[in-house]
């Protein structure tokens, strides 16, 4: 939402009588609004409320994102992100259980502060069971250095490794070697990293803030966890103890994506919503 160029654009669109749709990608949720609260409050009052209110509709990525954005009383619709379903999928566990996080190193947003404490608490068990946890991502306000310092301080080298971001073929290789994907976000729009992991048949450990928990539970595609140290610790230990169940959850995860988040489905649903806007003038 918060780019000044949008203010210039929407004014031109109004003059030309061209309808527009806003895709906020979590920025209207309560959690996002509470970050830099006073700055956003002022920006909304002076500029962005008019930008939002003059839109034809708001396009939310999940029902939960819509619910968490209810302070903005604007007509809306829900269509999620999409992925291309990969030909290859995960069909067996690695000899050492590999748990993966992919995303930028934003400690607060991604809940990495809590996840780190959980890894510290379960270090002995994780090492004993041969678990390897890999983080892949770009730095955000010193988050990467903080994680590396925690690894040094608590001697986590045998269980946790911090890596640079991965793309394309490298990401493909990483996901094929992943047994369990984990995302402990405080808030999200519709996390592509989670959808991509599920598309490979990888079961996920998710918090409510990921906005994918309802689907995960409905399809039995992984494990739900609360965003606190004890619950994340228990959930990780449960997940690595359930190898056969994890494989079934992985099959369900791929099914979830196939039935909801392929590009053909997303495109069709989006075109339908845009057509409704155009038909009503």
C-alpha positions as CSV (number, residue, x, y, z in Angstrom):
1,X,0.0,0.0,0.0
2,X,2.5,2.6,1.2
3,X,4.2,3.9,-2.0
4,X,3.6,7.5,-2.9
5,X,3.6,6.8,-6.6
6,X,0.2,5.0,-6.0
7,X,-1.3,8.3,-4.9
8,X,-0.3,9.9,-8.2
9,X,-1.5,6.9,-10.2
10,X,-5.0,6.6,-8.6
11,X,-5.7,10.2,-9.2
12,X,-4.9,9.8,-12.9
13,X,-7.0,6.6,-13.1
14,X,-10.0,8.5,-11.6
15,X,-9.7,11.2,-14.1
16,X,-9.7,8.6,-16.9
17,X,-12.6,6.7,-15.4
18,X,-10.5,3.5,-15.1
19,X,-11.3,1.2,-12.2
20,X,-8.5,-0.2,-10.1
21,X,-8.0,-3.0,-7.6
22,X,-5.7,-2.9,-4.6
23,X,-3.7,-6.0,-3.6
24,X,-2.4,-5.0,-0.1
25,X,-0.4,-8.2,0.6
26,X,-0.9,-8.1,4.4
27,X,-0.3,-4.4,4.7
28,X,-3.8,-3.6,5.9
29,X,-3.9,-6.3,8.6
30,X,-3.9,-5.3,12.2
31,X,-0.4,-6.7,12.8
32,X,1.0,-4.7,9.9
33,X,-0.8,-1.5,10.8
34,X,0.6,-1.7,14.3
35,X,4.1,-1.6,13.0
36,X,5.1,2.1,12.8
37,X,1.6,2.8,14.0
38,X,1.7,6.6,14.3
39,X,3.4,7.0,10.9
40,X,0.9,4.9,9.2
41,X,-2.0,6.5,11.0
42,X,-1.0,9.9,9.8
43,X,-0.3,8.6,6.2
44,X,-3.7,7.0,6.1
45,X,-5.5,10.2,7.2
46,X,-3.6,12.4,4.8
47,X,-3.2,10.2,1.7
48,X,-3.9,6.5,1.7
49,X,-7.5,6.3,3.0
50,X,-8.7,8.1,-0.2
51,X,-6.6,5.8,-2.3
52,X,-8.1,2.7,-0.6
53,X,-11.7,4.1,-0.6
54,X,-11.7,5.0,-4.3
55,X,-10.6,1.5,-5.3
56,X,-13.3,-0.7,-6.9
57,X,-12.3,-3.6,-4.6
58,X,-9.5,-4.9,-2.4
59,X,-8.1,-8.2,-3.4
60,X,-7.1,-10.2,-0.3
61,X,-5.1,-13.4,-0.7
62,X,-6.8,-15.4,2.1
63,X,-10.0,-15.2,4.2
64,X,-7.9,-14.7,7.3
65,X,-6.1,-11.7,5.7
66,X,-9.5,-10.3,5.0
67,X,-10.6,-10.8,8.5
68,X,-7.5,-9.3,10.0
69,X,-8.0,-6.2,7.7
70,X,-11.6,-5.6,8.8
71,X,-10.8,-2.1,10.1
72,X,-10.8,-1.0,6.4
73,X,-14.4,-1.3,5.5
74,X,-14.1,-1.7,1.7
75,X,-15.7,-4.2,-0.7
76,X,-13.3,-7.0,-1.4
77,X,-12.7,-10.5,-2.8
78,X,-10.3,-13.3,-2.0
79,X,-8.1,-15.1,-4.5
80,X,-4.8,-16.6,-3.4
81,X,-1.3,-16.8,-4.9
82,X,-0.5,-19.4,-7.4
83,X,2.4,-21.8,-8.3
84,X,3.3,-24.1,-11.1
85,X,3.0,-27.6,-9.8
86,X,6.5,-29.2,-10.0
87,X,6.8,-32.6,-11.8
88,X,9.0,-34.0,-9.0
89,X,7.8,-34.3,-5.4
90,X,9.2,-35.5,-2.1
91,X,8.4,-39.2,-1.6
92,X,10.7,-40.3,1.2
93,X,12.5,-38.8,4.2
94,X,16.2,-38.0,4.1
95,X,18.6,-40.1,6.2
96,X,19.0,-37.0,8.3
97,X,15.8,-35.1,8.8
98,X,16.0,-31.7,7.0
99,X,13.9,-28.9,8.2
100,X,13.8,-25.7,6.0
101,X,12.8,-22.1,6.4
102,X,12.9,-19.8,3.3
103,X,12.2,-16.1,3.7
104,X,14.0,-12.9,4.6
105,X,15.6,-12.6,8.0
106,X,13.0,-10.3,9.5
107,X,13.1,-11.5,13.1
108,X,9.7,-10.0,14.2
109,X,7.7,-10.5,11.1
110,X,8.8,-14.1,10.4
111,X,8.8,-15.1,14.1
112,X,12.4,-16.1,13.9
113,X,13.1,-14.7,17.4
114,X,10.8,-17.3,18.9
115,X,11.9,-20.1,16.5
116,X,15.5,-19.6,17.5
117,X,14.7,-19.9,21.2
118,X,12.8,-23.2,20.4
119,X,15.8,-24.5,18.5
120,X,18.1,-23.6,21.5
121,X,15.7,-25.4,23.9
122,X,15.5,-28.6,21.8
123,X,19.2,-28.6,20.6
124,X,20.2,-31.8,22.4
125,X,17.2,-33.7,21.1
126,X,17.6,-32.4,17.6
127,X,21.3,-33.3,17.4
128,X,20.5,-36.8,18.9
129,X,18.0,-37.4,16.2
130,X,20.2,-36.2,13.4
131,X,18.0,-33.2,12.5
132,X,19.4,-30.4,10.3
133,X,17.7,-27.1,10.1
134,X,18.6,-24.7,7.3
135,X,17.5,-21.1,6.9
136,X,17.6,-19.5,3.5
137,X,17.0,-15.8,2.9
138,X,18.2,-12.3,2.5
139,X,19.2,-10.0,5.4
140,X,16.8,-7.6,6.9
141,X,18.0,-5.0,9.4
142,X,20.8,-7.1,10.8
143,X,18.6,-10.2,11.3
144,X,21.1,-12.5,9.6
145,X,24.0,-11.3,11.9
146,X,21.7,-11.8,14.9
147,X,21.0,-15.4,14.0
148,X,24.6,-16.1,13.4
149,X,25.5,-14.6,16.8
150,X,22.9,-16.9,18.4
151,X,24.4,-19.9,16.7
152,X,27.8,-19.0,18.1
153,X,26.6,-18.2,21.6
154,X,24.5,-21.3,22.0
155,X,26.8,-23.6,19.9
156,X,24.1,-24.5,17.4
157,X,26.5,-25.3,14.5
158,X,25.5,-29.0,14.5
159,X,21.8,-28.3,14.1
160,X,21.3,-24.9,12.5
161,X,22.9,-23.2,9.4
162,X,22.2,-19.8,7.9
163,X,22.3,-19.5,4.1
164,X,22.0,-16.9,1.4
165,X,18.7,-16.8,-0.5
166,X,18.0,-19.5,-3.1
167,X,16.2,-19.2,-6.5
168,X,15.2,-21.3,-9.5
169,X,17.3,-24.5,-9.8
170,X,18.9,-24.0,-6.4
171,X,15.6,-23.6,-4.7
172,X,14.3,-26.7,-6.5
173,X,17.2,-28.7,-5.1
174,X,16.7,-27.4,-1.6
175,X,13.0,-28.2,-1.6
176,X,13.6,-31.7,-2.9
177,X,16.0,-32.3,0.0
178,X,13.6,-30.8,2.6
179,X,11.5,-33.2,4.8
180,X,9.6,-30.6,6.8
181,X,9.1,-26.9,6.0
182,X,8.6,-24.4,8.9
183,X,7.1,-20.9,8.9
184,X,6.4,-19.2,12.3
185,X,5.3,-15.8,11.0
186,X,3.4,-13.3,13.1
187,X,1.5,-12.2,10.0
188,X,1.5,-12.8,6.3
189,X,-0.5,-12.2,3.2
190,X,-0.3,-15.6,1.5
191,X,3.3,-16.9,1.8
192,X,4.7,-18.2,-1.5
193,X,7.4,-20.1,0.2
194,X,4.9,-22.2,2.0
195,X,2.8,-22.8,-1.1
196,X,5.9,-23.8,-3.1
197,X,7.0,-26.2,-0.4
198,X,3.6,-27.8,-0.3
199,X,3.6,-28.2,-4.1
200,X,6.6,-30.4,-3.7
201,X,4.8,-32.6,-1.2
202,X,6.5,-31.2,1.9
203,X,4.5,-31.1,5.1
204,X,4.6,-27.9,7.0
205,X,4.8,-26.6,10.5
206,X,2.8,-23.3,10.5
207,X,1.5,-20.7,12.9
208,X,-1.8,-18.9,12.6
209,X,0.0,-15.8,11.3
210,X,1.0,-17.5,8.1
211,X,-2.6,-17.3,6.9
212,X,-2.4,-20.9,5.7
213,X,-3.4,-22.7,8.9
214,X,-7.1,-23.3,8.0
215,X,-6.1,-25.0,4.8
216,X,-3.3,-27.0,6.5
217,X,-5.7,-28.3,9.1
218,X,-8.5,-29.0,6.5
219,X,-6.1,-31.1,4.4
220,X,-4.1,-32.5,7.2
221,X,-1.0,-31.2,5.4
222,X,1.2,-30.6,8.4
223,X,1.2,-29.4,12.0
224,X,-0.2,-26.3,13.6
225,X,1.7,-24.5,16.3
226,X,1.2,-21.5,18.5
227,X,3.8,-18.8,18.3
228,X,5.5,-19.5,21.6
229,X,8.7,-21.3,22.4
230,X,7.2,-24.3,24.2
231,X,4.6,-25.1,21.6
232,X,7.0,-24.7,18.6
233,X,9.5,-27.0,20.4
234,X,6.9,-29.7,21.1
235,X,5.6,-29.5,17.5
236,X,9.0,-29.9,16.0
237,X,9.8,-32.9,18.1
238,X,6.4,-34.4,17.3
239,X,6.9,-33.8,13.5
240,X,10.3,-35.5,13.4
241,X,8.9,-38.5,15.4
242,X,6.1,-39.1,12.9
243,X,7.9,-40.1,9.7
244,X,5.2,-42.2,8.2
245,X,2.5,-39.7,9.1
246,X,4.7,-36.9,7.7
247,X,4.8,-38.6,4.3
248,X,1.0,-38.8,4.3
249,X,0.8,-35.2,5.3
250,X,3.2,-34.4,2.4
251,X,0.9,-36.1,-0.1
252,X,-2.0,-34.1,1.3
253,X,0.1,-30.9,1.0
254,X,0.6,-31.4,-2.7
255,X,-3.1,-32.2,-3.1
256,X,-4.0,-28.9,-1.3
257,X,-1.9,-26.9,-3.8
258,X,-3.2,-28.9,-6.8
259,X,-6.8,-28.2,-5.8
260,X,-6.5,-24.6,-4.8
261,X,-3.3,-22.8,-5.9
262,X,-2.3,-23.6,-9.5
263,X,-2.0,-20.7,-11.8
264,X,-4.9,-21.8,-14.0
265,X,-7.2,-21.7,-11.0
266,X,-5.9,-18.4,-9.7
267,X,-6.1,-16.8,-13.1
268,X,-9.7,-17.9,-13.7
269,X,-10.8,-16.7,-10.3
270,X,-9.1,-13.3,-10.8
271,X,-10.5,-12.7,-14.3
272,X,-14.0,-13.5,-12.9
273,X,-13.6,-10.9,-10.2
274,X,-12.3,-8.3,-12.6
275,X,-15.1,-9.0,-15.1
276,X,-17.7,-8.4,-12.4
277,X,-16.1,-4.9,-11.7
278,X,-16.2,-4.1,-15.5
279,X,-19.8,-5.3,-15.9
280,X,-21.1,-3.0,-13.2
281,X,-19.3,0.0,-14.8
